[in-house]
Amino acid sequence: MNDLDEIIEVFTRTSSVEQMQKLFEELFTQREKYDFALRWRLMKELYDGKSQREIAHDLGISLCKITRGSKILKNKDSQMNQILQEYHNEPAE
């Protein structure tokens, strides 16, 4: 098993919010946690229909990062789409 597979396994075995928060605190820098949160926010805003230019302006990030997220969300079978549907309590298609 490679390092990425191992850390994914660790994440899937982490069973509580408190454990995951502690793991993030111990594993990631403040900047890395900020980047994760920023990526999550841009995906939510794209999912909610906000324009790429508006997101770029509001969050101060490049259109390139946003375009990548947009391409992911165009795939209705993407894991991110499924997660955001659940997050918004929408029935899966």
N, C-alpha and C positions, 0 to 999 in steps of 0.2 A: 504494500500500500504506500502511495506517495504522500508527501507532506500535506498537500491540499486535501486529498481524500481523508486523511487522518483528522484534520481540523474540522472538516464537514461532519465527520462521525462524532467528534466531540460536541459540536453544536447540536446535532440531532439528539444526543443523549442528555443534554442539559434540560432539566425538567421544570425549572421555575424562572420567573422573571428575575428574581433576586440573584440566582446563580448565574444567569446570563449577564446581568449587569456587572457582577463581580468579575466574571471572565473577561468581559470587554475592558473593564478598568485595568486588569492585570496584563492583558495581551496587547491592547492597542494604545497608541499615543492619543493625546487630545485632538490633534489634527486628523488622525485616521478616523476617529469617532465622528468628528465634524463632517468629514467627507462622506462617510456612510449615511449620516442623517441627511446631508444635502442631496445625495443621490436618491434617497427614499422620497424626500420632498418633491424633487423634480418629477419623479415617476408619478406621484399622486397628482400633481398639478397637470401633467400631460393627460393622465387618465380622466381628470375632471374636465378636460377640453380647453384648458388655457393654451394660448398660442405660444409657440417656441420663442418668438421674439419677446413676448411679455415675460416669460419665465427667465430668459437670459438677462433682461433688464432688472427684474425684481431680485434675482438671486446673484447677479454679478458673475455669471458663468458663461462659457463659450457655447455657441450654437452647436458645435461639434459634439459636446457631451449630451446636449439635449436631443440632437438628431439620433444618436445611438439609442437613447431611451425610447424615442418615438418609433424607431424601427422594431424594437422589442414589443411594444404595445400593439403594433399593427398585426402581429401574429396572435390571433385569438387563442391559440393553444399554448401560449407562453405561460410559464410559471408565474411571472409577474402579473399577468392579467388575472389569473386565478386568485392570487393573493389579494389583489386590489378589489376584485369582485366580493370576496369574503369580507374584506375590510369595510366595504360599503354595504355589506349585508344584501348583496344582489344574488339572485339565483344564477347558478352556472349555466352557460349556454350548451 
